[in-house]
Amino acid sequence: GSLTSIGHDAFALTPAQERIVEGAISIASGCGAYSIDEAGGLYTGGTFVELIGNVSSYVVRPGTLRIAEGACRRQAALREIIVPEGVREIGDEAFRGSHMLRNVCLPESLESIGDAAFIDTDVRELRLSRSVRRIGRSALLVQGEGMMKSAHPLERIDLDGDNPVFYLESGLLCERGGGDACGDACLIYVGPDENVTIPDAVNRIAPFAFCGASRIERLVIHGHMHSICASALSTRRSIPLMLVECQRENGAREWEDFRVPSLT
């Protein structure tokens, strides 16, 4: 009952962790700081702290308000997680490295997704409600930061059209006010568009925004772009044609086309 702190991965790789569904780890009823469910989900207050058990499917406990940083990080067996209504925040790296995680159900109440929350997972689709106000750095980069990753990029985002911060255009998830000088930012390409035009309001393309993309045939970039960040255009297959707007000294707008040579 005097327990006040449990470190992350405290029970990792122990026989107790393997037998947690049999009740191998329990917390005294007099302990007000922590509680644990039958699947090995550790909670404190309204926070889901960590999934200790090696389970393939997990339902976060009703009444939870927040999923902590790294709560399901590197869960090798986890394939599905259901996040109930009432959860407002998913912490940084909450599901990072859970390579088998495919199905994720997010609630309408969710407001914030932390940095790298779904990186290096197998998630293919996500639904984002109108309540989402923050998507952290590389949060939706399920394929990881690098071309050596074998995972597939995120294939579909179902975004509530009434969301005031984020929007989908030309196969791109964009953030209002997330760019330079109050411009918009392109966060990630989800397709399925083959002919992609950077929205006029976007002046920043986030790091790894096109990482792993393989179906783009034509990309149009306007002339008032401020920032194309690190590895932003690291596609899996080269984009055959890029059109870049050039501003001339006389104010005329012209387009230069950059064609990738055919290589054998």
C-alpha positions in Angstrom: 0.0 0.0 0.0 3.0 2.4 0.3 4.0 2.0 -3.3 4.3 5.4 -5.1 6.3 4.8 -8.2 6.8 2.0 -10.8 9.5 2.6 -13.5 8.8 2.0 -17.2 9.6 -1.6 -18.2 10.1 -2.6 -14.6 8.8 -6.1 -15.3 10.1 -6.5 -18.8 11.3 -10.0 -19.8 10.4 -11.5 -16.5 8.4 -14.7 -15.9 5.9 -12.6 -14.1 5.3 -10.5 -17.2 4.7 -13.7 -19.3 2.1 -14.9 -16.7 0.4 -11.6 -16.0 -3.0 -12.8 -17.4 -2.8 -15.5 -14.7 -2.6 -12.8 -12.0 1.2 -13.1 -11.6 1.4 -9.4 -10.9 -1.1 -7.8 -8.6 -1.3 -4.6 -6.6 -2.6 -4.4 -3.1 -6.1 -3.0 -2.8 -4.8 -0.4 -0.3 -2.5 1.1 -2.9 -4.1 4.4 -4.0 -1.3 5.2 -6.5 -1.7 2.4 -9.0 -4.1 -0.3 -10.3 -3.7 -3.0 -12.8 -6.2 -4.9 -15.0 -6.4 -8.5 -16.0 -4.5 -7.9 -19.3 -1.7 -6.1 -17.5 -2.7 -2.5 -18.1 -1.2 -0.3 -15.5 -3.1 2.9 -14.4 -2.7 5.8 -12.1 -5.5 8.2 -11.7 -6.9 8.9 -15.1 -3.7 7.9 -16.9 -3.0 4.7 -18.7 0.7 4.3 -17.8 1.9 1.1 -19.5 0.8 -2.1 -21.0 2.9 -4.7 -19.1 1.2 -7.8 -20.5 2.1 -9.4 -23.8 -1.4 -9.4 -25.4 -2.5 -9.1 -29.0 -5.6 -7.0 -28.4 -6.2 -4.4 -25.7 -9.1 -2.2 -24.6 -8.1 0.9 -22.6 -10.1 1.1 -19.5 -13.2 3.4 -19.6 -12.7 6.6 -17.6 -9.1 7.1 -18.9 -8.2 10.6 -19.8 -4.6 10.2 -21.0 -2.3 7.6 -22.5 1.2 8.2 -21.2 4.4 8.5 -23.1 5.6 5.1 -24.3 2.6 3.3 -22.8 2.6 0.6 -25.5 6.1 1.1 -26.9 7.7 -2.0 -28.5 4.8 -4.3 -27.7 5.8 -7.1 -30.0 2.5 -9.0 -29.7 0.0 -6.1 -29.9 -2.1 -6.1 -33.0 -5.1 -4.0 -32.0 -5.9 -1.3 -29.4 -9.2 0.4 -28.7 -9.1 3.8 -27.1 -12.4 4.7 -25.4 -14.3 8.0 -25.4 -13.0 10.4 -22.8 -9.3 10.0 -23.7 -8.0 13.4 -24.7 -4.3 12.9 -25.1 -1.9 10.3 -26.5 1.6 10.8 -25.3 4.9 10.9 -27.2 6.0 7.5 -28.6 2.9 5.9 -27.1 2.9 3.0 -29.6 6.3 3.4 -31.2 8.0 0.2 -32.3 4.9 -2.0 -31.9 5.5 -3.5 -35.4 2.5 -5.7 -35.4 0.0 -3.0 -34.5 -2.5 -2.7 -37.3 -5.9 -1.7 -35.9 -6.3 1.4 -33.8 -9.7 2.8 -32.8 -9.4 6.5 -31.7 -12.3 8.3 -29.9 -14.1 11.5 -30.8 -12.8 13.1 -27.6 -9.1 12.9 -28.7 -7.4 16.3 -28.9 -3.6 15.6 -29.0 -1.3 13.0 -30.6 2.3 13.2 -29.3 5.5 13.1 -31.2 6.3 9.8 -32.9 3.2 8.2 -31.4 2.6 5.7 -34.2 6.1 5.5 -35.7 7.4 2.0 -36.7 3.9 0.4 -36.5 1.8 -1.4 -39.1 -1.2 1.0 -38.9 -2.8 1.5 -42.4 -5.8 3.7 -41.5 -6.7 6.2 -38.9 -9.8 8.2 -38.2 -9.3 11.7 -36.7 -12.2 13.5 -35.3 -13.0 17.2 -35.3 -11.6 17.5 -31.7 -7.9 16.8 -32.8 -5.9 20.0 -32.3 -2.3 18.8 -32.2 -0.4 16.1 -34.2 3.2 15.9 -33.0 6.4 15.6 -35.0 6.4 12.4 -37.1 3.4 11.2 -35.1 1.8 9.5 -38.2 5.0 8.3 -39.8 4.1 4.6 -39.3 6.9 3.5 -41.8 9.6 5.1 -39.7 12.2 7.8 -40.5 14.3 6.2 -43.2 14.1 4.4 -46.5 15.5 1.2 -45.1 12.2 0.6 -43.2 10.1 -2.2 -44.7 6.7 -1.1 -43.3 4.1 0.5 -45.5 3.2 4.2 -45.2 -0.1 5.3 -43.8 -2.6 4.6 -46.6 -5.7 6.4 -45.5 -6.8 9.1 -43.0 -10.5 9.6 -42.4 -10.6 13.2 -41.2 -13.8 14.9 -39.9 -14.4 17.8 -42.4 -15.4 20.1 -39.5 -11.9 19.9 -38.0 -10.7 23.6 -37.7 -7.0 22.8 -37.7 -6.3 20.0 -40.1 -7.5 19.4 -43.7 -7.0 16.9 -46.6 -6.2 18.2 -50.0 -4.5 16.6 -53.0 -3.8 13.5 -50.9 -2.0 15.6 -48.3 -2.7 16.0 -44.6 -2.2 19.7 -43.9 -2.2 21.9 -40.8 -3.5 25.4 -40.7 -1.0 27.8 -39.3 1.6 25.1 -38.9 4.0 26.5 -41.5 6.3 29.5 -41.6 5.0 33.0 -40.9 1.5 31.7 -40.1 1.3 29.7 -43.4 0.1 26.1 -43.5 2.2 22.9 -43.3 2.0 19.7 -45.3 2.5 17.0 -42.6 2.2 13.7 -44.6 1.1 12.3 -47.9 -1.5 9.6 -47.6 -2.8 9.5 -51.2 -4.3 8.0 -53.2 -3.7 11.0 -55.6 -1.1 10.4 -58.3 -1.1 14.0 -59.4 -0.3 16.1 -56.4 -0.3 19.9 -56.1 1.0 21.5 -52.9 -1.9 23.7 -51.6 -1.3 27.4 -52.2 -1.6 28.2 -48.4 1.2 25.6 -47.6 4.7 27.0 -47.3 6.3 24.2 -45.3 6.7 20.5 -46.1 7.4 18.6 -42.9 10.3 16.1 -42.5 9.6 12.7 -44.2 6.3 14.0 -45.5 6.5 11.9 -48.7 8.7 9.1 -47.2 7.9 5.8 -48.7 5.4 7.1 -51.2 5.4 5.0 -54.4 2.5 6.1 -56.6 3.1 9.8 -57.3 3.5 10.6 -61.0 3.5 14.4 -60.9 4.2 16.9 -58.1 3.6 20.7 -58.4 5.3 23.0 -56.0 4.4 26.7 -56.0 6.9 29.6 -55.9 6.3 31.0 -52.4 7.4 27.8 -50.6 9.5 28.6 -47.5 10.8 25.2 -46.3 11.2 21.7 -47.7 12.5 19.9 -44.6 14.9 17.0 -44.2 14.0 13.9 -46.3 10.6 15.5 -47.1 10.7 14.1 -50.7 12.3 10.7 -49.9 9.9 8.7 -51.9 10.2 4.9 -52.4 9.9 5.4 -56.2 11.2 8.5 -57.9 8.6 11.1 -58.9 8.8 11.2 -62.8 7.8 14.8 -63.1 8.1 17.8 -60.7 6.9 21.3 -61.7 8.4 24.1 -59.7 7.1 27.7 -60.1 9.9 30.3 -60.6 9.4 34.0 -59.9 11.2 36.1 -62.5 12.6 39.6 -61.8 9.9 41.1 -64.0 7.2 39.5 -61.8 6.3 36.9 -64.4 5.4 33.4 -63.2 7.0 30.5 -65.0 7.2 26.8 -64.5 10.4 24.7 -64.7 10.0 21.0 -65.1 12.4 18.6 -63.5 12.2 15.1 -65.0 13.9 12.2 -63.4 16.1 10.4 -66.0 15.3 6.8 -66.9 18.0 4.6 -65.2 18.9 1.0 -66.1 
